[in-house]
Every structure is written in structure tokens, then in C-alpha cells.
Amino acid sequence: MIFLELVLQNFGPYSGKQVINLNPKIDEESSHPIILLGGMNGGGKTTLMDAIRLALYGSRAQCSTRGNLSYSDFLNQCVNNKIDPVADTRIELLFEHIENDKPIKYRVVRSWTKNPKDGKDTLGILGDSDTWPDALVNIWDEYIENLLPLGISNLFLFDGEQVKELAEQEIPPPVVVDAIRGLLGLELADRLAVDLDILVNRKLKEVGNSKDLANLEEIETRLTQQQEDYQTTEEKVEILKNQVEELEQKQQEAFDKFISEGGKIAAERNQLELQQNTKTAEIEQVRQSMCELAADVLPLALIPNLLNQAQTQGEKEFRHQQVQISKDLLLERDQRLLTWLNQVEVSPIQVEKIQSFLIQDVDSLYAKTLQTEAPWLLADDETLSQLDNLIYHLENSNLSAKEKLAILKNKEEEIHTLERQVQTAAAPEDYTKLRQAVEAAQNQVVEAKANYETIRRRLAELETIIAKSKRELSDYTLENIKHKNSEHIITSAAKVQNTLKIFREKLTLRKLNKLEEEVKNCFLYLLHKSDLVHRITIDTKTFSLLLYDLNGKPVPKHRLSAGEKQLLAIAFLWGLAKVSGHRLPVAIDTPLGRLDSSHRSNLVERYFPSASHQVILLSTDTEIGKKEVETLRENEAIAREYLLKYDSSTRQTTIQPGYFW
């Protein structure tokens, strides 16, 4: 489907007849997707979007300025205030689509005057042969639903406010939820379920007698009232839930302020001071033990070289003494040997030789142990033993002193940390204010949660009551109405309802899986940052988006910047449009919102040229500025440019070729 031309005649601020060529084709061989229309705020951009919706859907159109107005009042509101009341107001939308493998053009024409007759416009459909096919006029609503269903039209015709609302809310707004339901085919299933209930109730009324009918109607009336109460209570539950979330956020902010400004430290001041006193006492104990070490052998650590020298000299003299003693023993033994030899009549020559041998042997044995210097320490065994013990004890004392110094340093650092924490604690009066703010926020949260829980329980009670009423209706039917055909319809309807329920669940999962992948791909493509989100899931009930990082951990939506949230919202709408399977034009009113330069560049370069085969952009000069429009022109993305020139003195808008630059 392609929009080829939009004609406005006395519609809104557009006086007279004004024509906009929307055809993206430049010539027979080439086309560019973007139709760019620039205008200042209040200059008629949104009116163009309303004109497209009004041309396609008439009284069903979801126009921005209609609100709760009746269709007749809305048409009167759309009439240009400068024209003759009897003059026609007219909208024409020429579009082309493929039907039976052939391109077919239709011009949808809606016209009316001030205070239109019967409160309606006049609809005409002009075909290729410039004829008015009346049959198509009569079934136009059904026909356009096949081309561009109203339920999903907001995926293709949307504005910046819709993107902003979708970006800020955790749960998509109703207009997007309706579009998703239409996309998933849930609207048809819900409508069929309601139609089945209506059919069953109609059959019950047909076969019941007057008393049966009265009872049946009483149950139906009660059930209808209960369902209305349930819907009202459900809305209250949602409001209170949002209120609880807001109050919890305020409570967290108050608590964060309490922490950051020293409230928590002030609350723990006594404990910190007690810890400080304890650490001081521990330091004193360590210092006392170090004094005891200093009063013992530790001062000798100042002369380690002298102690080692004395120990070495003592050991050397001790070894020399041992050698001298052994030498004296050998000499005594040798003397006894010589005395014995003289007694046993050994010749003096032999004795002399033996004596000479013994002397040489002793001298050779102790030649290496001769002391080169005279002993000067002259320490006995006990003194040397005491010296060894002293050195051993000194080494242990030295290690103990080092350990205590390390402990002392750590304790002093801990005391300094505690002192800093005490110093950063809030003043008593500031602490009181911070604590009162936290307590007030906590009380508000408790009260809101109590209200939420009360309404939630009421909702559960209503659910039970409704289920009971439905059972009564079912029991009443089975016990008192015996018409075979109606009973067959009721039984079949129950089976169909169960089948519809299963069908909805499976259809939702299948479509949502595809939608999740499309939304993730679109978001990463727009964001140009592949490490932020690894997976996106969509809740099957609320249709809210859940983001996960590469580690499978949730990425809270509040962690995204405002620009990233808007890109996520646009990716959501883009993914929905892709999954819909409809090849339709996309029209975007005020598309760039609060995006920063990098995100705006991504949107201009990546989204607008790829959103569809035809993209109608309605922008101010600050959204698509000079830089952005030059980028689009360089990329050959723009087919046509228009400027909505608004005259504030006459409150009229004229459409001129070209853009702001």
C-alpha cells in the first residue's frame, strides 16, 4: 500500500484547496522512501495525520483532537473558521495497493459542511475508471480493515507523544496494547468468546418459560453488575499499584539521601565511638607489651654484630679447649705406653723410635687445630650456653616486636577510619530531619500498600463472586432448561471457549517469540551498541518489555537513558510493524522528541530510510534540523519536501514546496 496524494479543502487551518503529492517515486525507475513535511508547533502537522486517519476510518478514526466529542461535533470542529458555513470541507486520500496481483488505485473522498446533516460526512470511493463504486462505499469499513486494520493502525501512524508515553511507562499504553492484541489476533478470539456468551444467553432465553426467563435475567443482571464492579476495582488496583511504586521510589530517594548525608553513620555514632574506644584500648595493650619487650633483651638488637662476633669467638675457643683436652689425653696415654715398653725390656732404640712416631702422630693430628691467636673471651660452657639462649630469645623478641608494630599500624588506621566516619556524621538536627523524612516516606508506603492490599482482596472476592454467579447460571441452565438443541449449543460453546483459550495461549507465545527477536534486532540496530542488551522478552499478559544482558541478568528500564528509552519504544513499534506482515506506509508526527545528537543521528540514518517503503515525516525545524536533512539528502532518502507555512495573524496554513533549509 502506498499513499499517493492527500487533498485538503477547508480542513482545519488549511483554507481553500491544497494538494500534497505523497508519491515516493522520483521517476519510473527510482524511488526514495521519505516524504518530509516541516512545520512549527501549532502549524498543522498533527492535522495532516488526523486527515489521513479520518479519510480511512471516518467515525472510527482515533484523531488527536477529538477526545470525547461526538462525530458530528468533531466534524464541525474540523471546518476552517474563515470559510462560508455552507462551503464544503473535503478530504481526499489517493492510495495504491495490490489486488489480485495487480496495482489498483482508490481515491477516498469525505466531504461535509458546517453542522452536517445527520451528523455524518459523505463518503465516496473513486476507482481507476473515475467511477464511484457504491458497493465498495457500503462495505468500506470491512474493506479497509483488510488493508490497514484499525487495531494496528497506530503501529504505522504514530506521533512523538505516543513514543514518549511508551518510553516512560513500564506497561505499554492502551493504544499500543490494543495494537498488539490486534496483531496477535487476540481481538478476534475475544470477540468470538463474547459472541459465544451472547449466543448461549440468547438460547437460554428462547427455551425458558416466563419464570425461568425471569430467573435467568436476574442472574444475568447480577452478573453484569458484578463484572462492572470487577472492572472498576481492577482499575483502582492498577492506580494504587502505580501509587505504591511511586511512593517506594520516593522512599528509596529519602533513604539514599539519609545515607549520603550521614544519617546512617549518625544513627550508628555510639557504636562507632565504642569501637573507637575499644581500638584505643587494644593499641594501649600492644604498646604495653612492646614496652615489656624493650625492658628485656630487645635493646641488644642494636648490637647484632657484636653478639654474633662473641658467639663465634666463644665457639672457636670452646673447640680449641676440646682439642687441647683430647691432645693431653693422648700424650698421657703415650707416656704410659712408653713406660710399659721400658718395663718389658724393649730395646731403647725401639722405644725411641716408637716415641718419635707418637710425637709426630700427635703433631700431625692437631696441626690444623693450632690456635693462631691467643684466646681473649675466656668464656666457660655455662656462659656460652647463656649467650646462645640470649641470641635465640632476641630473635623471637625481634619477630614479636615486628608483629606488634604491624598490629599497631593496622589499629591506628582503623581508628582513623572510625574518626572520619564520625566526622562525616550528620549534625543532630539534620539527622532528625533526615530520619523524619525516611519515616514519613515509609509510613506513606505502608498506608498505600494497605490500601492496595484491601482493594486487591476486594478484587479477589469479586472474582470469586463472579465465578459463583457463572456457576449458578450454568447450574440453572443444566437443571431447568432441557431443550436439546440449546443444550447442544451450550455444550459446544463451552468446548469452543476452552479451545479458544488454548488457541490464544499458543498463538500469543508463537507471535511473541517472533516479536521479541524483531524488537531486539531493531533496538540493537538503532542503538548501535551490541553489548547493552542480549535478549528481550515480552510479558504475555501486560506486554511489558523485559531486558537482559549477556550474563542473563535483568537490565532495569530505569537504567536506560531517556534517549535509549525512546529508541526502545521506536524499536518496539518497528518490530510490531514488521511482525504484522502488512506492507504499509509509516507516518510519524514529531519523531525525534528529546533525543540527544548520537541517538538522533542513529534514528535519522538507520530508522527513517528503513522503516517502510514509504515514510511520511512531520517535523519541526529543531527535530530534523539542517544537519539531519542534509544527511537524508546525501543518502538519497527524501523523495519530496514540503513546508507548512503558518500565518499567525490569519491562523491559516499553506503548503509550499521545500523545507526550512
C-alpha positions as CSV (number, residue, x, y, z in Angstrom):
1,M,0.0,0.0,0.0
2,I,1.3,3.5,-0.9
3,F,-0.3,6.9,-0.2
4,L,-0.1,8.9,-3.5
5,E,-1.9,12.1,-2.8
6,L,-3.6,14.0,0.0
7,V,-6.1,16.8,-0.8
8,L,-7.3,19.1,1.9
9,Q,-10.1,21.6,1.3
10,N,-11.1,24.0,4.2
11,F,-9.9,21.4,6.7
12,G,-8.6,22.8,10.0
13,P,-6.1,25.6,9.3
14,Y,-5.9,24.7,5.6
15,S,-8.1,27.2,3.8
16,G,-9.1,26.5,0.2
17,K,-7.9,23.5,-1.7
18,Q,-4.3,22.3,-1.1
19,V,-2.7,19.2,-2.6
20,I,0.3,17.2,-1.2
21,N,2.0,14.7,-3.6
22,L,3.0,11.8,-1.3
23,N,4.3,9.5,-4.1
24,P,7.8,8.3,-3.1
25,K,8.6,7.6,-6.8
26,I,11.1,10.0,-8.4
27,D,10.7,8.5,-11.8
28,E,9.7,5.2,-13.3
29,E,13.0,3.6,-12.2
30,S,13.8,5.0,-8.8
31,S,12.1,6.0,-5.6
32,H,13.1,7.4,-2.2
33,P,11.1,6.4,0.9
34,I,10.8,9.7,2.8
35,I,8.2,12.4,2.3
36,L,9.4,15.3,4.6
37,L,6.9,17.9,5.8
38,G,8.2,20.7,8.1
39,G,6.2,23.0,10.2
40,M,6.3,24.8,13.5
41,N,4.3,23.7,16.5
42,G,0.6,24.6,16.0
43,G,1.1,24.9,12.3
44,G,-1.0,21.9,11.2
45,K,1.3,18.9,11.2
46,T,-1.0,16.8,13.5
47,T,-3.9,17.9,11.4
48,L,-2.4,16.2,8.4
49,M,-2.1,12.9,10.4
50,D,-5.8,13.3,11.5
51,A,-6.8,13.9,7.9
52,I,-5.3,10.5,6.9
53,R,-7.0,8.7,9.8
54,L,-10.3,10.4,9.1
55,A,-10.2,9.6,5.4
56,L,-9.5,5.9,6.1
57,Y,-11.7,5.3,9.1
58,G,-14.4,8.0,9.3
59,S,-16.2,8.0,12.6
60,R,-13.9,5.2,13.9
61,A,-10.8,7.3,13.4
62,Q,-8.7,7.9,16.6
63,C,-7.9,11.5,15.9
64,S,-5.8,13.6,18.3
65,T,-8.2,16.4,18.8
66,R,-11.5,14.5,19.0
67,G,-11.4,13.5,22.7
68,N,-14.9,12.7,23.9
69,L,-16.6,14.7,21.1
70,S,-19.4,13.2,19.1
71,Y,-18.6,12.6,15.5
72,S,-20.9,15.5,14.4
73,D,-19.2,17.9,16.8
74,F,-15.8,16.7,15.7
75,L,-16.6,17.3,12.1
76,N,-17.8,20.9,13.0
77,Q,-14.6,21.4,14.8
78,C,-12.5,20.4,11.7
79,V,-14.2,23.1,9.5
80,N,-12.0,26.0,8.7
81,N,-13.2,29.0,10.7
82,K,-12.7,31.5,7.9
83,I,-14.9,30.0,5.2
84,D,-18.6,30.4,4.4
85,P,-20.6,28.0,6.6
86,V,-22.3,26.5,3.5
87,A,-19.0,25.8,1.8
88,D,-17.7,22.2,1.6
89,T,-15.0,20.8,3.8
90,R,-13.3,18.0,2.0
91,I,-10.6,15.4,2.4
92,E,-9.2,13.2,-0.4
93,L,-6.7,10.4,0.0
94,L,-5.4,8.7,-3.1
95,F,-3.6,5.4,-2.5
96,E,-2.5,2.3,-4.4
97,H,-2.4,-1.3,-3.3
98,I,-2.1,-4.7,-4.9
99,E,-5.2,-6.7,-5.5
100,N,-5.2,-10.0,-7.4
101,D,-1.6,-9.3,-8.3
102,K,-2.4,-6.0,-10.0
103,P,-1.9,-2.4,-8.7
104,I,-5.2,-0.7,-8.1
105,K,-5.8,2.9,-7.1
106,Y,-8.6,4.2,-4.9
107,R,-9.4,7.8,-4.0
108,V,-11.2,8.1,-0.7
109,V,-13.3,11.2,-0.5
110,R,-15.1,12.5,2.6
111,S,-16.9,15.8,2.5
112,W,-19.3,17.7,4.8
113,T,-20.5,21.2,5.7
114,K,-20.9,23.1,8.9
115,N,-23.5,21.3,11.1
116,P,-23.6,18.3,8.7
117,K,-26.9,16.5,8.0
118,D,-27.5,13.5,10.4
119,G,-24.1,14.4,11.9
120,K,-22.2,12.4,9.3
121,D,-19.9,13.1,6.3
122,T,-20.5,11.9,2.7
123,L,-18.2,9.1,1.7
124,G,-17.2,8.4,-1.9
125,I,-14.7,6.0,-3.4
126,L,-13.3,6.8,-6.8
127,G,-11.7,3.9,-8.7
128,D,-9.3,3.7,-11.6
129,S,-12.0,4.5,-14.1
130,D,-13.2,7.6,-12.2
131,T,-16.4,5.8,-11.2
132,W,-18.0,5.7,-7.8
133,P,-18.4,2.0,-6.8
134,D,-21.3,2.2,-4.5
135,A,-20.9,-1.4,-3.4
136,L,-17.4,-0.5,-2.0
137,V,-18.8,2.5,-0.2
138,N,-21.3,0.3,1.7
139,I,-18.6,-2.1,2.8
140,W,-15.8,0.3,3.2
141,D,-15.2,-0.3,6.9
142,E,-14.8,-4.0,6.3
143,Y,-12.7,-3.4,3.2
144,I,-10.2,-1.0,4.9
145,E,-9.9,-3.5,7.8
146,N,-8.3,-6.0,5.3
147,L,-5.8,-3.4,4.1
148,L,-4.9,-1.5,7.2
149,P,-6.8,-2.7,10.3
150,L,-7.8,0.0,12.7
151,G,-6.4,-2.1,15.6
152,I,-2.8,-1.9,14.2
153,S,-3.0,1.4,12.5
154,N,-1.2,3.1,15.4
155,L,1.8,1.0,14.6
156,F,2.1,2.8,11.3
157,L,0.5,6.2,12.0
158,F,2.0,7.4,15.3
159,D,3.4,10.6,16.9
160,G,6.2,11.6,19.2
161,E,3.9,11.8,22.2
162,Q,2.9,8.2,21.7
163,V,6.6,7.2,21.6
164,K,7.3,9.3,24.7
165,E,4.4,7.7,26.6
166,L,5.6,4.2,25.5
167,A,9.2,5.0,26.6
168,E,8.3,6.3,30.0
169,Q,5.7,3.6,31.1
170,E,6.7,0.1,32.3
171,I,3.5,-1.3,30.8
172,P,2.6,-0.2,27.2
173,P,-0.3,2.3,27.0
174,P,-3.8,1.0,26.0
175,V,-3.4,2.2,22.4
176,V,-0.3,0.1,21.9
177,V,-1.8,-2.9,23.8
178,D,-4.8,-2.8,21.5
179,A,-2.5,-2.8,18.5
180,I,-0.6,-5.8,19.9
181,R,-3.8,-7.7,20.6
182,G,-4.9,-6.9,17.1
183,L,-1.5,-8.1,15.7
184,L,-1.6,-11.3,17.7
185,G,-5.2,-12.0,16.6
186,L,-6.5,-11.9,20.2
187,E,-9.2,-9.3,19.3
188,L,-10.8,-11.9,17.1
189,A,-10.6,-14.6,19.7
190,D,-12.0,-12.3,22.4
191,R,-14.8,-11.1,20.1
192,L,-15.7,-14.7,19.3
193,A,-15.7,-15.6,23.0
194,V,-18.1,-12.7,23.8
195,D,-20.3,-13.7,20.8
196,L,-20.5,-17.3,22.1
197,D,-21.7,-16.0,25.5
198,I,-24.3,-13.9,23.8
199,L,-25.4,-16.8,21.7
200,V,-25.7,-19.1,24.8
201,N,-27.7,-16.5,26.8
202,R,-30.0,-15.9,23.8
203,K,-30.7,-19.6,23.5
204,L,-31.4,-19.8,27.2
205,K,-34.0,-17.0,26.9
206,E,-35.6,-18.7,23.9
207,V,-36.2,-22.1,25.6
208,G,-37.0,-20.9,29.2
209,N,-40.6,-20.3,30.4
210,S,-41.6,-17.0,31.9
211,K,-40.4,-18.0,35.4
212,D,-37.2,-19.5,34.0
213,L,-36.6,-16.3,31.9
214,A,-37.1,-14.0,34.9
215,N,-34.7,-16.0,37.0
216,L,-32.2,-16.2,34.1
217,E,-32.4,-12.4,33.5
218,E,-32.0,-11.8,37.3
219,I,-28.8,-13.8,37.3
220,E,-27.5,-12.1,34.1
221,T,-28.2,-8.7,35.5
222,R,-26.4,-9.5,38.7
223,L,-23.5,-11.0,36.8
224,T,-23.3,-7.9,34.6
225,Q,-23.2,-5.6,37.6
226,Q,-20.6,-7.8,39.2
227,Q,-18.4,-7.7,36.1
228,E,-18.7,-3.9,36.0
229,D,-17.7,-3.7,39.7
230,Y,-14.8,-6.0,38.9
231,Q,-13.6,-3.8,36.1
232,T,-13.8,-0.7,38.2
233,T,-12.0,-2.4,41.1
234,E,-9.3,-3.6,38.7
235,E,-8.7,-0.1,37.5
236,K,-8.4,1.0,41.2
237,V,-5.9,-1.8,41.8
238,E,-3.8,-0.6,38.9
239,I,-3.9,3.0,40.1
240,L,-2.9,2.0,43.6
241,K,-0.2,-0.2,42.3
242,N,1.3,2.7,40.4
243,Q,1.0,4.8,43.5
244,V,2.8,2.3,45.6
245,E,5.6,2.1,43.1
246,E,5.9,5.9,43.1
247,L,5.9,6.1,46.9
248,E,8.5,3.3,47.1
249,Q,10.7,5.3,44.7
250,K,10.3,8.4,46.9
251,Q,11.1,6.3,50.0
252,Q,14.3,5.0,48.3
253,E,15.3,8.6,47.4
254,A,14.8,9.7,51.0
255,F,16.8,6.7,52.3
256,D,19.6,7.4,49.7
257,K,19.7,11.0,50.9
258,F,19.7,9.8,54.5
259,I,22.7,7.6,53.7
260,S,24.6,10.1,51.6
261,E,24.3,12.9,54.1
262,G,25.5,10.9,57.0
263,G,22.2,9.8,58.6
264,K,23.1,6.2,58.9
265,I,26.5,7.0,60.3
266,A,24.9,9.4,62.8
267,A,22.5,6.6,63.8
268,E,25.5,4.4,64.5
269,R,27.5,7.1,66.2
270,N,27.5,5.5,69.6
271,Q,28.6,2.1,68.1
272,L,31.4,3.8,66.2
273,E,32.6,5.7,69.3
274,L,32.5,2.4,71.3
275,Q,34.5,0.7,68.5
276,Q,37.0,3.6,68.6
277,N,37.4,3.3,72.4
278,T,37.9,-0.5,72.0
279,K,40.6,0.0,69.3
280,T,42.3,2.6,71.5
281,A,42.4,0.1,74.4
282,E,43.8,-2.5,72.1
283,I,46.5,-0.2,70.9
284,E,47.5,0.6,74.6
285,Q,47.8,-3.1,75.3
286,V,50.1,-3.5,72.2
287,R,52.2,-0.6,73.3
288,Q,52.5,-2.0,76.9
289,S,53.6,-5.3,75.5
290,M,56.2,-3.5,73.4
291,C,57.5,-1.7,76.5
292,E,57.9,-5.1,78.2
293,L,59.9,-6.3,75.2
294,A,62.1,-3.1,75.4
295,A,62.7,-3.8,79.1
296,D,64.0,-7.3,78.3
297,V,66.7,-8.3,75.7
298,L,65.3,-6.3,72.8
299,P,67.8,-3.4,73.2
300,L,70.6,-5.8,72.4
301,A,69.1,-5.9,68.8
302,L,71.0,-2.6,68.4
303,I,74.4,-4.6,68.5
304,P,73.7,-7.7,66.5
305,N,77.3,-7.7,65.0
306,L,79.0,-7.7,68.4
307,L,76.7,-10.5,69.7
308,N,77.5,-12.6,66.6
309,Q,81.2,-12.0,67.0
310,A,81.2,-13.0,70.6
311,Q,79.2,-16.1,69.8
312,T,81.6,-17.1,67.0
313,Q,84.7,-16.4,69.2
314,G,83.3,-18.4,72.1
315,E,82.5,-21.4,69.8
316,K,86.1,-21.2,68.4
317,E,87.7,-21.1,71.9
318,F,85.5,-23.8,73.1
319,R,86.5,-26.1,70.2
320,H,90.2,-25.3,70.9
321,Q,89.7,-26.3,74.5
322,Q,88.2,-29.6,73.5
323,V,91.1,-30.2,71.1
324,Q,93.7,-29.4,73.8
325,I,92.0,-31.7,76.3
326,S,92.0,-34.6,73.8
327,K,95.7,-33.9,72.9
328,D,96.7,-34.0,76.6
329,L,94.8,-37.3,77.0
330,L,96.7,-38.8,74.0
331,L,100.0,-37.6,75.4
332,E,99.3,-39.2,78.8
333,R,98.4,-42.4,77.1
334,D,101.6,-42.3,75.0
335,Q,103.6,-41.7,78.2
336,R,102.0,-44.8,79.8
337,L,102.8,-46.8,76.7
338,L,106.5,-45.8,76.7
339,T,106.7,-46.6,80.5
340,W,105.3,-50.0,79.8
341,L,107.7,-50.6,76.9
342,N,110.6,-49.9,79.1
343,Q,109.4,-52.3,81.7
344,V,109.0,-55.2,79.2
345,E,112.7,-55.0,78.1
346,V,112.2,-53.4,74.7
347,S,115.4,-52.1,73.3
348,P,116.0,-48.4,73.9
349,I,116.3,-47.8,70.2
350,Q,112.9,-49.3,69.5
351,V,111.4,-47.3,72.4
352,E,113.0,-44.1,71.0
353,K,111.5,-44.9,67.5
354,I,108.1,-45.5,69.0
355,Q,108.3,-42.3,71.0
356,S,109.4,-40.4,67.9
357,F,106.4,-41.8,65.9
358,L,103.9,-41.0,68.6
359,I,105.2,-37.4,68.8
360,Q,104.9,-37.0,65.0
361,D,101.5,-38.6,65.0
362,V,100.1,-36.2,67.7
363,D,101.6,-33.2,65.9
364,S,100.1,-34.2,62.6
365,L,96.7,-34.9,64.1
366,Y,96.5,-31.5,65.7
367,A,98.4,-29.4,63.2
368,K,95.2,-28.0,61.7
369,T,93.7,-27.1,65.1
370,L,96.5,-24.9,66.3
371,Q,95.2,-21.6,67.6
372,T,96.8,-18.7,65.7
373,E,95.8,-16.1,68.2
374,A,95.7,-16.1,72.0
375,P,92.2,-16.6,73.5
376,W,90.6,-13.4,74.8
377,L,87.0,-14.2,75.6
378,L,87.8,-17.0,78.0
379,A,84.1,-17.9,78.4
380,D,83.1,-21.1,80.2
381,D,80.5,-23.6,79.0
382,E,77.6,-22.1,81.0
383,T,78.4,-18.6,79.7
384,L,78.4,-19.7,76.1
385,S,75.1,-21.6,76.7
386,Q,73.6,-18.4,78.2
387,L,74.8,-16.4,75.2
388,D,73.1,-18.9,72.7
389,N,69.9,-18.6,74.7
390,L,70.1,-14.9,74.7
391,I,70.5,-14.7,70.9
392,Y,67.6,-17.1,70.3
393,H,65.4,-15.1,72.7
394,L,66.5,-11.9,71.0
395,E,65.4,-13.2,67.6
396,N,62.0,-14.2,69.0
397,S,61.6,-10.8,70.6
398,N,62.6,-9.1,67.4
399,L,59.9,-11.0,65.4
400,S,57.3,-10.3,68.1
401,A,58.2,-6.6,68.0
402,K,57.6,-6.5,64.2
403,E,54.3,-8.3,64.6
404,K,53.2,-5.8,67.2
405,L,54.3,-2.9,65.1
406,A,52.1,-4.2,62.2
407,I,49.2,-4.7,64.6
408,L,49.7,-1.2,66.0
409,K,49.7,0.3,62.5
410,N,46.5,-1.5,61.5
411,K,44.8,-0.5,64.7
412,E,45.8,3.1,64.1
413,E,44.4,3.0,60.6
414,E,41.1,1.6,61.8
415,I,40.9,4.4,64.4
416,H,41.5,7.0,61.7
417,T,38.7,5.4,59.6
418,L,36.3,5.5,62.5
419,E,37.2,9.1,63.2
420,R,36.5,10.0,59.6
421,Q,33.1,8.2,59.8
422,V,32.2,10.0,63.0
423,Q,33.2,13.3,61.5
424,T,31.1,12.8,58.4
425,A,28.0,12.0,60.5
426,A,25.2,14.5,60.2
427,A,24.5,17.1,62.9
428,P,21.8,16.0,65.4
429,E,19.2,18.4,64.0
430,D,20.0,17.4,60.4
431,Y,19.9,13.8,61.3
432,T,16.5,14.3,62.9
433,K,15.2,15.8,59.7
434,L,16.6,13.1,57.6
435,R,15.2,10.4,59.8
436,Q,11.8,12.0,59.9
437,A,11.8,12.2,56.1
438,V,12.6,8.5,55.9
439,E,9.9,7.6,58.4
440,A,7.3,9.7,56.7
441,A,8.1,8.1,53.3
442,Q,7.9,4.6,55.0
443,N,4.6,5.4,56.6
444,Q,3.2,6.6,53.2
445,V,4.4,3.4,51.6
446,V,2.8,1.3,54.4
447,E,-0.5,3.1,54.0
448,A,-0.5,2.9,50.2
449,K,0.3,-0.9,50.4
450,A,-2.5,-1.4,52.9
451,N,-5.0,0.4,50.6
452,Y,-3.6,-1.6,47.6
453,E,-4.0,-4.9,49.6
454,T,-7.6,-4.0,50.6
455,I,-8.6,-3.3,47.0
456,R,-6.8,-6.4,45.8
457,R,-8.6,-8.6,48.2
458,R,-11.9,-7.0,47.1
459,L,-10.9,-7.8,43.5
460,A,-10.3,-11.4,44.5
461,E,-13.7,-11.5,46.3
462,L,-15.4,-10.2,43.2
463,E,-13.6,-12.8,41.1
464,T,-15.0,-15.5,43.4
465,I,-18.5,-13.9,43.4
466,I,-18.5,-13.7,39.5
467,A,-17.3,-17.4,39.3
468,K,-20.2,-18.3,41.6
469,S,-22.7,-16.4,39.6
470,K,-21.4,-18.1,36.4
471,R,-21.8,-21.5,38.1
472,E,-25.3,-20.5,39.2
473,L,-26.1,-19.6,35.6
474,S,-24.6,-22.8,34.3
475,D,-26.3,-24.9,37.0
476,Y,-29.6,-23.2,36.4
477,T,-29.3,-24.0,32.7
478,L,-28.4,-27.6,33.2
479,E,-31.1,-28.2,35.8
480,N,-34.1,-26.3,34.5
481,I,-33.7,-25.9,30.7
482,K,-33.9,-29.2,28.8
483,H,-34.1,-28.1,25.3
484,K,-31.8,-30.5,23.4
485,N,-30.7,-28.1,20.7
486,S,-29.9,-25.3,23.1
487,E,-28.1,-27.8,25.4
488,H,-26.0,-28.9,22.5
489,I,-25.2,-25.2,21.7
490,I,-24.2,-24.6,25.3
491,T,-22.0,-27.7,25.5
492,S,-20.4,-26.9,22.2
493,A,-19.8,-23.3,23.2
494,A,-18.0,-24.4,26.4
495,K,-15.7,-26.6,24.3
496,V,-15.1,-23.8,21.9
497,Q,-14.3,-21.5,24.8
498,N,-11.7,-24.0,26.1
499,T,-10.3,-24.4,22.6
500,L,-10.2,-20.6,22.2
501,K,-8.3,-20.3,25.4
502,I,-5.7,-22.8,24.3
503,F,-5.5,-21.2,20.9
504,R,-4.9,-17.8,22.4
505,E,-2.1,-19.1,24.6
506,K,-0.3,-20.9,21.8
507,L,-0.9,-18.0,19.3
508,T,0.4,-15.5,21.8
509,L,3.6,-17.5,22.6
510,R,4.3,-18.1,18.9
511,K,3.8,-14.5,17.8
512,L,5.5,-13.0,20.9
513,N,8.7,-15.1,20.3
514,K,9.0,-13.7,16.8
515,L,8.1,-10.2,18.1
516,E,10.8,-10.4,20.8
517,E,13.5,-11.2,18.3
518,E,12.4,-8.4,15.9
519,V,12.3,-5.8,18.7
520,K,15.7,-6.9,20.0
521,N,17.2,-6.7,16.4
522,C,15.6,-3.3,15.8
523,F,16.8,-1.9,19.1
524,L,20.4,-3.0,18.7
525,Y,20.3,-1.7,15.1
526,L,19.1,1.7,16.2
527,L,21.2,1.9,19.4
528,H,24.4,0.7,17.6
529,K,25.6,-0.7,21.0
530,S,25.5,-4.5,20.9
531,D,26.7,-5.1,24.5
532,L,23.8,-3.4,26.3
533,V,21.1,-5.9,25.7
534,H,21.4,-9.6,24.8
535,R,17.8,-10.7,25.0
536,I,14.3,-9.0,25.2
537,T,11.2,-10.8,26.4
538,I,7.6,-9.6,26.4
539,D,5.2,-10.4,29.2
540,T,2.3,-12.5,27.8
541,K,-0.3,-10.6,29.9
542,T,0.8,-7.0,30.2
543,F,3.0,-6.9,27.1
544,S,5.7,-5.1,29.0
545,L,9.3,-5.4,27.8
546,L,12.0,-7.1,29.9
547,L,15.6,-6.6,29.0
548,Y,18.5,-9.0,29.8
549,D,22.3,-8.6,29.5
550,L,24.9,-11.0,28.2
551,N,25.0,-12.8,31.6
552,G,21.2,-13.3,31.6
553,K,20.7,-10.7,34.3
554,P,17.7,-8.3,34.0
555,V,18.5,-4.8,32.8
556,P,16.1,-2.4,34.7
557,K,14.4,0.0,32.3
558,H,15.3,2.9,34.6
559,R,19.0,2.3,33.9
560,L,18.4,3.3,30.3
561,S,18.9,6.9,29.4
562,A,15.9,9.0,28.1
563,G,17.2,8.6,24.5
564,E,17.7,4.9,24.9
565,K,14.2,4.5,26.2
566,Q,12.8,6.4,23.2
567,L,14.9,4.2,20.8
568,L,13.5,1.1,22.6
569,A,9.9,2.4,22.2
570,I,10.5,3.1,18.5
571,A,12.1,-0.4,18.1
572,F,9.0,-1.8,19.8
573,L,6.7,-0.1,17.3
574,W,9.0,-1.0,14.4
575,G,9.2,-4.6,15.5
576,L,5.4,-4.8,15.7
577,A,5.0,-3.3,12.3
578,K,7.4,-5.9,10.8
579,V,5.7,-8.8,12.5
580,S,2.3,-7.6,11.4
581,G,3.2,-8.8,7.8
582,H,1.5,-5.7,6.3
583,R,3.4,-3.7,3.8
584,L,2.1,-0.3,4.7
585,P,3.3,3.3,4.8
586,V,4.6,4.8,8.0
587,A,3.6,8.3,9.1
588,I,5.4,9.8,12.1
589,D,4.5,13.1,13.8
590,T,7.2,14.9,15.8
591,P,9.6,11.9,15.5
592,L,12.7,12.9,17.4
593,G,11.5,14.3,20.7
594,R,14.2,14.6,23.4
595,L,16.8,12.5,21.7
596,D,20.5,13.6,22.0
597,S,22.7,14.0,18.9
598,S,24.0,10.5,18.7
599,H,20.6,8.8,19.1
600,R,19.1,11.3,16.8
601,S,21.8,10.5,14.2
602,N,21.1,6.8,14.6
603,L,17.4,7.4,14.0
604,V,17.9,9.6,11.0
605,E,20.4,7.3,9.3
606,R,19.1,3.9,10.4
607,Y,15.4,4.1,11.1
608,F,13.8,6.6,8.8
609,P,15.1,5.2,5.5
610,S,14.3,1.6,6.6
611,A,11.0,2.0,8.5
612,S,9.0,1.2,5.4
613,H,8.9,1.7,1.6
614,Q,7.1,5.0,2.3
615,V,7.8,7.1,5.4
616,I,5.9,10.4,6.0
617,L,7.8,12.6,8.5
618,L,6.1,15.6,10.1
619,S,8.8,17.5,11.9
620,T,9.7,20.9,13.4
621,D,12.9,22.7,12.5
622,T,14.5,21.6,15.8
623,E,13.8,17.9,15.3
624,I,15.0,17.3,11.8
625,G,17.4,20.3,11.6
626,K,19.8,21.4,8.9
627,K,22.3,18.7,9.7
628,E,19.8,15.9,9.7
629,V,18.0,16.9,6.5
630,E,21.4,17.2,4.7
631,T,22.3,13.7,5.8
632,L,19.0,12.4,4.5
633,R,19.5,14.2,1.2
634,E,23.1,12.9,0.8
635,N,21.8,9.4,1.4
636,E,19.1,10.0,-1.3
637,A,16.4,9.1,1.2
638,I,14.0,12.0,0.6
639,A,11.6,11.9,-2.3
640,R,9.7,15.2,-1.6
641,E,9.8,18.1,0.8
642,Y,7.1,20.4,1.9
643,L,6.9,23.4,4.3
644,L,3.7,24.1,6.3
645,K,3.7,27.9,6.3
646,Y,1.5,29.2,9.2
647,D,0.3,32.8,9.3
648,S,-0.4,33.6,13.0
649,S,-2.4,36.7,12.1
650,T,-5.0,34.8,10.0
651,R,-4.4,31.4,11.7
652,Q,-4.2,29.8,8.3
653,T,-1.6,27.3,6.9
654,T,-0.5,27.0,3.3
655,I,1.6,24.1,1.9
656,Q,4.7,25.1,0.0
657,P,7.4,23.0,-1.7
658,G,10.7,22.8,0.1
659,Y,11.8,22.6,3.6
660,F,13.2,25.0,6.2
661,W,16.6,24.9,4.5
